Structure formats: C-alpha cells, structure tokens
Amino acid sequence: MGVAAPVSCVLALGVGGVRGCGGAGGGAGSGAPIAMERGCAGVLMNTAIAKAHDPVRMARAMKLAVESGREAFLAGRMPRKLYSASPSSPAAGLIG
C-alpha cells in the first residue's frame, strides 16, 4: 500500500535500520515524493512501471518524483504552524 498506509511506511523506517518504503502506492508517481519527504531512503515501484501504458515514461516520471521528494527532504520544510494561515507577503502596495 505504500504511502496510502503511512503508519506502515513509518514502521518500515525503523526495521533493521533500513529506511525504505514498501511501494509508492497508487500506480502513479504522486506517492513517491511523499515517501521521500518522510525520510525514506528509497521506494519500491515495480508494478507501477511494469503495468503502465508507457513503462519507459513512467520510469522516468518515478525517477523525477523520487529525486524531487529527496531534495525536499534534504532542504527541510518550514516549521508547521498550529494556528490559522497568515500572509507571508507584505500587504502594502496591493491594488484593491
């Protein structure tokens, strides 16, 4: 189930020191960056590629998805806020 079951993904992070995820889930590239952003070292994705209409293109998409997720993890996300949203841009100079 991969990222569709985030608890199992997190549990996989602690098993034997291996930081992997048992599949990106969903058969699309959208699950791979989520797994990588959570700290997984890699994502298994055989079925998504093997059963795609264009396996070569899907493999390329998965590669880019994994790379983007890893870069996001290494960059570090901004701190989460426990309150409602507030603008990060200045309001001065806005039209209207």
NUSE-705856 format. One record per atom (N, C-alpha, C): x, y, z; residue number from 1. Coordinates in steps of 0.001 Angstrom, whole numbers. Layout:
<atoms>
X, Y, Z, NUM
...
</atoms>
This chain:
<atoms>
808, -1192, 0, 1
0, 0, 0, 1
851, 1257, 0, 1
2074, 1155, 448, 2
2972, 2298, 382, 2
2481, 3495, 1148, 2
2486, 4645, 509, 3
2139, 5898, 1161, 3
664, 5926, 1532, 3
-151, 5088, 899, 4
-1562, 5011, 1255, 4
-1730, 4524, 2693, 4
-723, 3837, 3218, 5
-713, 3369, 4606, 5
502, 3972, 5303, 5
438, 5263, 5681, 6
1615, 5946, 6223, 6
2168, 5325, 7491, 6
1322, 4659, 8282, 7
1819, 4034, 9508, 7
2799, 2931, 9166, 7
2466, 2089, 8183, 8
3380, 1017, 7804, 8
4648, 1575, 7188, 8
4538, 2705, 6510, 9
5710, 3363, 5937, 9
6644, 3813, 7053, 9
6081, 4428, 8075, 10
6885, 4896, 9199, 10
7468, 3711, 9950, 10
6690, 2646, 10118, 11
7201, 1451, 10798, 11
8368, 853, 10024, 11
8298, 895, 8701, 12
9377, 352, 7879, 12
10669, 1121, 8082, 12
10568, 2375, 8506, 13
11765, 3180, 8710, 13
12627, 2646, 9842, 13
12012, 1955, 10813, 14
12773, 1507, 11970, 14
13191, 51, 11941, 14
12789, -713, 10957, 15
13084, -2136, 10912, 15
14512, -2376, 10431, 15
15348, -2859, 11309, 16
16726, -3209, 10950, 16
17541, -2046, 10432, 16
17176, -846, 10783, 17
17935, 311, 10331, 17
17703, 663, 8872, 17
16797, -51, 8201, 18
16519, 206, 6789, 18
15468, 1294, 6694, 18
15737, 2290, 5885, 19
14783, 3384, 5697, 19
14178, 3291, 4313, 19
13317, 2335, 4120, 20
12682, 2174, 2820, 20
11187, 2144, 2971, 20
10485, 2186, 1889, 21
9031, 2140, 1908, 21
8599, 1047, 948, 21
7627, 262, 1351, 22
7199, -874, 549, 22
6329, -516, -628, 22
6718, 404, -1436, 23
5981, 757, -2639, 23
5447, 2167, -2572, 23
5379, 2811, -3711, 24
4878, 4184, -3757, 24
3369, 4211, -3625, 24
2717, 3145, -4020, 25
1265, 3062, -3900, 25
543, 3831, -4997, 25
-582, 3294, -5411, 26
-1435, 4013, -6345, 26
-1091, 3870, -7811, 26
43, 3344, -8154, 27
402, 3181, -9552, 27
729, 4470, -10271, 27
991, 5525, -9534, 28
1350, 6809, -10129, 28
2555, 7375, -9396, 28
3179, 8368, -9973, 29
4365, 8954, -9372, 29
4090, 9838, -8172, 29
2830, 10123, -7882, 30
2498, 11072, -6815, 30
2845, 10574, -5420, 30
2917, 9269, -5204, 31
3230, 8752, -3874, 31
4711, 8756, -3565, 31
5549, 8703, -4584, 32
6997, 8613, -4378, 32
7583, 9828, -3660, 32
7259, 11060, -4054, 33
7853, 12188, -3332, 33
7372, 12284, -1891, 33
6142, 11850, -1629, 34
5638, 11878, -253, 34
6464, 10939, 618, 34
6741, 9743, 109, 35
7556, 8795, 860, 35
8958, 9350, 1095, 35
9522, 9961, 78, 36
10876, 10502, 204, 36
10908, 11697, 1155, 36
9854, 12522, 1144, 37
9780, 13669, 2045, 37
9682, 13223, 3496, 37
9163, 12025, 3730, 38
9050, 11491, 5085, 38
10344, 10853, 5557, 38
11360, 10829, 4723, 39
12654, 10326, 5138, 39
13020, 8952, 4636, 39
12205, 8367, 3768, 40
12555, 7054, 3208, 40
13801, 7197, 2333, 40
14614, 6161, 2329, 41
15821, 6180, 1515, 41
15539, 5733, 87, 41
14408, 5101, -122, 42
14058, 4631, -1452, 42
12615, 4169, -1487, 42
12123, 3919, -2680, 43
10742, 3497, -2872, 43
10725, 2347, -3867, 43
9998, 1276, -3519, 44
9832, 155, -4448, 44
8645, 466, -5353, 44
8801, 259, -6652, 45
7722, 661, -7555, 45
7632, -202, -8802, 45
7883, -1471, -8715, 46
7875, -2343, -9880, 46
6538, -2359, -10616, 46
5434, -2590, -9902, 47
4137, -2743, -10553, 47
3709, -1486, -11289, 47
3926, -324, -10683, 48
3530, 936, -11321, 48
4213, 1111, -12672, 48
5457, 699, -12764, 49
6202, 827, -14021, 49
5825, -297, -14980, 49
5810, -1525, -14482, 50
5556, -2684, -15341, 50
4174, -2659, -15981, 50
3177, -2130, -15277, 51
1804, -2157, -15803, 51
1364, -827, -16423, 51
2263, 131, -16519, 52
1926, 1415, -17136, 52
1758, 1244, -18645, 52
980, 2118, -19257, 53
809, 2077, -20717, 53
2136, 2365, -21417, 53
2947, 3223, -20831, 54
4268, 3554, -21368, 54
5283, 3396, -20227, 54
5807, 2165, -20040, 55
6694, 1890, -18915, 55
7944, 2767, -18869, 55
8505, 3094, -20011, 56
9722, 3914, -20031, 56
9409, 5319, -19521, 56
8305, 5865, -19954, 57
7915, 7199, -19496, 57
7572, 7179, -18004, 57
6892, 6114, -17539, 58
6553, 6007, -16117, 58
7823, 5881, -15277, 58
8805, 5134, -15755, 59
10073, 5005, -15023, 59
10758, 6358, -14896, 59
10729, 7129, -15972, 60
11310, 8477, -15929, 60
10559, 9368, -14946, 60
9228, 9288, -14965, 61
8402, 10078, -14050, 61
8688, 9701, -12598, 61
8821, 8410, -12329, 62
9114, 7944, -10967, 62
10492, 8435, -10517, 62
11450, 8394, -11425, 63
12794, 8867, -11090, 63
12749, 10335, -10668, 63
12063, 11150, -11452, 64
11948, 12575, -11135, 64
11183, 12794, -9831, 64
10149, 11995, -9599, 65
9355, 12119, -8380, 65
10196, 11793, -7147, 65
10978, 10720, -7232, 66
11837, 10328, -6111, 66
12897, 11399, -5869, 66
13490, 11901, -6936, 67
14523, 12939, -6784, 67
13939, 14206, -6162, 67
12744, 14607, -6591, 68
12156, 15827, -6036, 68
11795, 15652, -4566, 68
11281, 14484, -4209, 69
10962, 14226, -2813, 69
12189, 14220, -1930, 69
13274, 13646, -2427, 70
14521, 13610, -1651, 70
15084, 15017, -1477, 70
15062, 15810, -2543, 71
15548, 17186, -2451, 71
14723, 17987, -1442, 71
13409, 17774, -1442, 72
12546, 18471, -488, 72
12876, 18055, 941, 72
13141, 16770, 1151, 73
13508, 16280, 2486, 73
14821, 16907, 2949, 73
15795, 16936, 2065, 74
17102, 17490, 2421, 74
17033, 19004, 2636, 74
16164, 19690, 1904, 75
16023, 21130, 2048, 75
15382, 21486, 3384, 75
14543, 20619, 3899, 76
13871, 20875, 5174, 76
12666, 21770, 4981, 76
11566, 21347, 5505, 77
10340, 22142, 5345, 77
10296, 23274, 6358, 77
9493, 24264, 6056, 78
9304, 25361, 7002, 78
8569, 24816, 8228, 78
8725, 25459, 9369, 79
8043, 24974, 10570, 79
6529, 24988, 10397, 79
5872, 23950, 10920, 80
4409, 23893, 10869, 80
3837, 24859, 11899, 80
2717, 25471, 11554, 81
2055, 26404, 12456, 81
818, 25730, 13047, 81
568, 25971, 14294, 82
-586, 25381, 14951, 82
-1794, 26314, 14939, 82
-1733, 27376, 14180, 83
-2820, 28334, 14123, 83
-3199, 28582, 12673, 83
-4198, 29430, 12462, 84
-4696, 29659, 11104, 84
-3657, 30356, 10227, 84
-3900, 30319, 8963, 85
-2962, 30874, 7986, 85
-2846, 32386, 8113, 85
-1677, 32870, 7792, 86
-1452, 34306, 7732, 86
-556, 34584, 6528, 86
-728, 35724, 5868, 87
67, 36001, 4663, 87
1553, 36161, 4992, 87
2370, 35636, 4123, 88
3821, 35796, 4314, 88
4371, 36960, 3504, 88
3540, 37507, 2614, 89
3936, 38659, 1805, 89
3365, 39930, 2424, 89
4056, 41052, 2265, 90
3526, 42302, 2825, 90
2245, 42723, 2100, 90
1322, 43324, 2843, 91
55, 43771, 2258, 91
198, 45148, 1605, 91
1268, 45881, 1931, 92
1485, 47215, 1376, 92
1691, 47130, -139, 92
1087, 48032, -859, 93
1286, 48097, -2299, 93
307, 47250, -3100, 93
-616, 46553, -2439, 94
-1594, 45744, -3157, 94
-2674, 46640, -3747, 94
-3165, 46276, -4896, 95
-4252, 47022, -5550, 95
-5571, 46412, -5097, 95
-6480, 47237, -4642, 96
-7811, 46742, -4288, 96
-8023, 46736, -2857, 96
</atoms>
